[in-house]
């Protein structure tokens, strides 16, 4: 019996597309992750198909069926057929091999489906279903490498020798841990051993491709298990070496747990109640303590990490730039790392001005910052954990109270730069910016004030700055 998810995939439009290829003597199969996720009853968005037809033929045969074409992957044998807002990727049977010193794969087109499947990353992705041409017709399974059994067992195993497939495309090593995180699979021992022996092979993969794969891993449901395996394999040292470096004891005298174990725990707790964890929150959780090894000092009674958040923010931005993260993501994660210690000063009591400044500094990251701070508490001391949690509750309550009293999320003076220049007879300059900073500081320290009061402040500024 065909699972409902597959029935939903094999629509009349998809059967029509398959018939176009079959009529010209080509096989047409749903393949890879689309098959895997459909069999797991997971949501399947864009569909992946494979065929013996060459890219020119795919473009010609599918061009009339599609509303538009996506040709970015053409050199690698993939033509994107866009219809109804969905991209259907159709790829020629192939194998990909990376040369020892190249970041670009050498693609060879083939004629045999089973050979194509044998070159894929894992057996659970090496299954194909012949697309039925008639309604009610059952799809025919092609599973030459035992992928269905591995899918049932939740095991990630390579169709061929893992050292061969990982050498062909080293990104598959990182993908191994990504699937552990996103799907809850267990990696086969031979695959893990192969990774540990060839981690340096990842160096030929572009930072952009590594980043894309790692982003999927870090927001996965089973991220803790995946991160632990990634770190144990040694592969993490190739692209996030600051994280393995956290495996130092915080306090060698009292044997407190190392920073790495704490970091992984914080990542696992972050956004755990959200259906889709936020990338920035998880990355900030991963990087929030990377400044600790560089700032560790042994003092009487213990160990300290003074200003580790400042050092950590700088290290975070440097690493994320190396991985080619978008500027805004890099800025946001760096800011979260920089600010993550700020709420702990609330134990000394916060004035309204301090709360306003905290909200201003956090900006659009306020909710993520509070989430990070809560998850940063991994102590087994329940009393201390409750104290810190209560402190954040109190801070959030203070923020809510101030929001009811004033426009807290848009802290700005009652007049703008144009009004300042007109009143003082100034031209655009750094001096105008300094005056606006002064007006904003007054807003933060004293709360909302009127335009008339702002002009009084300008008069005072003019008296003290006669030139």
N, C-alpha and C positions, 0 to 999 in steps of 0.2 A: 504494500500500500504506500502510495506517495505521500510524504509528510505535507501538511497544509502549507507550510512556509514555501515548499518547492512549487506547489500548485499556484501559489500567489505569484511566484517568479515567472513561471512558464505561461505568461499571458498570451492572448492571441497575437499581440504585436511581436513578442519574442519568437513565437513559433513562425510567424511570417518572415522574420529576419533569418531564422535558421533555414527555412525552405529556400530562400534566395541563394544561400551558399550550397545547400545540397543539390539544388537544380543544376549547379555548375560543377558538380562532382567533388565537392569538398565536405569533409566532416565539420561538425559545428558543435562544440561542447561548452557547457558551463564548467568553470575550472577554479581551482585554488581556494582562496579565502571565501569566495561566494558559496562554494559547496560546503566548506567546513562550517561556516556560520549558519547556513540554512539547516544543516543536519543537527546543529546544536540549538536550533530554534532561537537564534539570535537575530537581531535586526540586520538585514542586508540592504545596503543603500545602492551604491554603484555596482554594476555587475561586470564580471570578468569572463570572457569567452576565449577559446582558442580554436585554431583551425589550421589546416595545411595551406590555405591560401596565402600568397605573398602580400606584403603591404599594399602594393599597387592594386591588386585584385580586391583586397578588403575595402579600400577606398572606393573603388568602382562599384562593387556589389552593394555595399552598405550606404553609399552616398545618397541614393535616391530614397532610401528608407529613413535616414536620419534628417533631422531638421538642420543640423550643422555638424561640422567635423572638428575634432580636436586633434591636431597633428604633431604636438610637441614630442611624442614618443615614437614618431615614425621611423627614425633611424634605428630604433631598437625593436622594430617589428610591431609596434602597437599603434592602432588607429582608434581614436575615441569617437564613437557614434553617439551623438547627443539627440535624445528624443524625450519629450515631455519633461524637460528639466533634469533628466537623469543621464549620466555618462555611462555608456556601455563600452568597455574597452575590449577590443578584439585583437588578439595577438597571434602572430604566426608561430608555429612550433619552433622552438629555439633552444639554444644553450648559451649561457653567458660565462665568459672566462676573463678574469682580470690578469693582465701581465704583471710581473713582479714589481714594476716601478710605475704603474699607471693607475690613475683614479677613474678611468673610463673603461667599461667592459667591452670586450670584443664579442660581438653577437654573431652567432652562426645559426642560420635558419635550417630547420629540419623538415622531415616529411612524415615522421612517426610520432604519434601521440604518446605512446608509452616511454619513448626516449625523452620526450619533452618533460613528462612527469618525473622521470628519474633524476632530472637535473634541478628540480625544485628544492626549496630549503628543507622542508620537513614533510614526513609522510602524510600528516594531517592536511597539508596543503597540496598533496600530490594525487588528489582524486579528481575525477572529471565525470560529468553527467551529460550523456548525449541529449541534446534538446529535442523533445518529442515534437513531431510535426502535426499531430492531430490531437484534439481535445480528448482527454481521458486516457491517452497513451502514456504508459509508464516510461520514465527516463531510464536509460541504460547506464549502469555504473561501470566506470573503468577505475580500477584500484590495484595497479600492478605491484605496489610496495606495502600493502597492508595498512594503509592509512585509516581505514574504517575501524580496525581493531585498536589502533593506537589512539584514535579519537575517543573510542569508548573507554579506554584505560586512562585517558588524560595524559598521554606520554608524548614528549617531543623527541622524535627520532628522525635521523636523516635517511633519505632513500638510498644513498650510496655512502661510502666511507666519509665520515664527517670532515676529515682533514682535506679531502678532495673538494667537497662542496664549499667549505669555509675558505679554502684558498681561491676557488673560483670567484666567490663574492664574499669578502670578509665581513660585510655588514650583517651577514646571516648570523654571525656570532652574537652581535648585539640583539638581533631579532629573537634569538633563543630566549633571552631574558625578558624581552618585551612581551612575548607570548605567555611567559610564566606570570607576568604581572597582569595582563589584560584578560587572559582566559583561565588562569589557575592551573595551567599544565605543569607537569613535572618533567624536568629535563633528563634525558637518557644519560647514563654515566659516561658512555663513550663520547657523546657530544660535549659534555663538560670537560672531559679530559683533553679533547682536541682543542677546545678554546684555550685552556691553560697553557698549552704547548705552542700556540701560535698567536698570542695576543698582539705582538708587534705587527702582524699583517694588517691590522686595522688602520695603520698609518697611511695606507694608500687610498682610504675612503675620504671623501670631502667632508669638511666640518658640517656643511649644511645637511648632508644625508645622515650623519651621525646624530645631529641635533634632532632631526625629525623623528628618528627612531626612538631616541631617548625620551623625547616629550611624551610619546605614547606610553612608554614604560612608567614614567614618573607619576602619571595620573591613573594608573591601573588600580584595580580593586585589591590585588595581591602584591602591592608594591614592596612590602617588607621582605617577603620571601625572595622576590626577584632581585632586590638590591643586595641582600645578603649573598646570594649566589653570584651575582655580578662581581662583587668585591672579592669574594673568595677565589674566583677564577683568575683574578689579576687584570681583567680587561678594563676595569674602571681606571686604572692607572694610565691608560692610553689617551683618555680624553677628559677625565675629571680627577687628576692626580691629587688635588687638595683633599678629596674625600677619604681615600685610603690613609692619608697622612693623619687623620683624626684618631687613629687607633693608638692613642696614648692614654695612660691612666691620668685622670684628673688629679688624683691625690695618691701617690705611691705609698704613703704611710698608712692611710686608712683603707686603701684598696677600693676607692670609689670607682664606679664603672667608667670605662673610657668614653671619650667624646663621640667616637664613632657609633657605639651602641646606642647612646642617647640620641644622636642625630637620626638614625634609622627609626627609632621609636617615635620621634617627633613627626617625621614624614608620614609614618603609618597612621598617626592620629589626625593629621591635618585634613580638614574637609571630609572626614570619614562619613559624616551624615548627609553630605550632598550627593545627589545622583551623579553629577559630573564634577569631580574635584577641579579646582581652578589651578591652572598651570603655574601661575605666579606664586600662589600660596605654597604649593608643593616644592617648587624650586627654592623658595626662600627658606622653607623648613630644612631642605638639604644643605643649603649653604650658610645657615644662620650662625654656625659656630666655627667656620673655617679659619677665623682669625685667632682661635685659641692657641694652637701650637706655637705661633709666632709671639704671643703675648704672655705665655705661661711663666709665672714667677713663683718660686717657693718662699713662703713667708712663715713666720712663727705661727704655728697653729694650723697651717694648711697651704693651699695653693691659690693663686689669684690669676685672673685674666683681664687686667685693666685695659679698657678701651678695645676689647676684642671686636666689638661691633663696628668700630671705625675701620680697623684693619680688615675685617671680614667683608665689609661693603666694597672696599677697594679691590680686594681679591676676587669677589664675586663678579664685579663688572668686567674685570680683566678676563676671567675665564669665559664669561658669556659672550664677550666680544670675539674671543678666539673661536667659539662655536658658532659665530655668525647669527646670534639671536637678534631679532629686530630691536631697534634702539629703545622703543617704549617698554618692551618686556624687560630688557636689561636694566633700564632706569628703575622700573617698578620693583623688581626683585632686589636690586641694590638698596633701594630706599627701605624696603621691609627689613633687610638685614641690619641696616644702620639704625633703624628705630626700634628694633625688637626688645631692647633693654629699657626703653623709656618708661613703659607703664610700671615697672618695678619700683620706680621712685615714688609712686602713689602711696606707698606705706608711710611716707613722711607727711602725707596730707597735701592735697592739691587745692590751690586757690582757683577761683573762676578763671583768672588769667592763665593759669597753667593748663587748665582744661581746654580753653580756647586755643592756646598755642599747640597743644597736642593734636587737636582736631585739624588745625591749620597745617601742621607739618605732615600729618598722615594723609590729608586730602582724600582723594578717591580710594585710597588704600586702607581707610579706617577699619572697615569690617575684616579685611584680610589680616591686618596687623593684630587686631584683638584675637582673631582665631589663632594666629601664630603664637602669640603670648600664652594663650590657654594651653595649647598643645606642647609648649616648651616645658611644661611641668610633668616630668616623668618620675619624680621621686616616689619611693615606696613609703615615705613618711606621710601617712594620710592626713595628719594634722597640718603639716606644712602645705600639702596640696590643696586642702580646703581653704587655708588662709589666702593663698595666692588666687585661687578661683574667686573667693569672696571679694578680694581686692579689685579684680577685673569687673565683677558684677557691680561693685560700688562706682567704679569709674564710668561704666556704661550708663548707670543710672544718673550720674552727674551730667553726662553728655546729653541724655534725654531731657533732663530738667532744663538745661540751658537752651536746648533746641526749642522748647516751648516758650521760652522768654524772649528769644532773639534769633536772628538769622545766622545760625551758627555755621552752616555749611557753605556760606558765601561771605566769609569775613573780608570786608573791604571798608575803606573810609567812606563817609557820606558824599565826598566830592571826588572828581576824577582828575587826571593829569591836565586836561585841557583847562579846567576851571582854575587849577593851581597856576598854570602859566599865565592865564588871562589876569588873574588877581594880582600876581606878583610881577607881571611884565617880563616873564622869562621865555626863553626859547627852549625847544627840546634839548635836554642835556642830562648828564649824569646827576646833576644837582636836583633836577625835578624828580628823578627816581629816588634820591635820598629823602626828599621831602615826603614823597608818597609812603616810603618806608616808615617815616616818623609818624605819619597819620595812621598808618595801619597798626603800628605798635601801640598807639594811644587807644585804638579800638580794642585791641587784645587785652590791654591792661585794665581798661575802665569800662568796657562794654559799649553798647551803641551810643552814638552821640549825633547831634544835629549838624546841618550845614553851617548854621550860624556859629556853633562852637568850633567847627573846623576852621572857619575864617579867623576866629580869635587865635587859634593855634598858629595860623599863617602870620598873623600880625606879630605874635611873639617871636616867631622864627625870623621875621624881617628885622626886628629890633636887635636880635643877637647876631645877625649876619648882615650888617649894613652895606657891605660891599657887594 
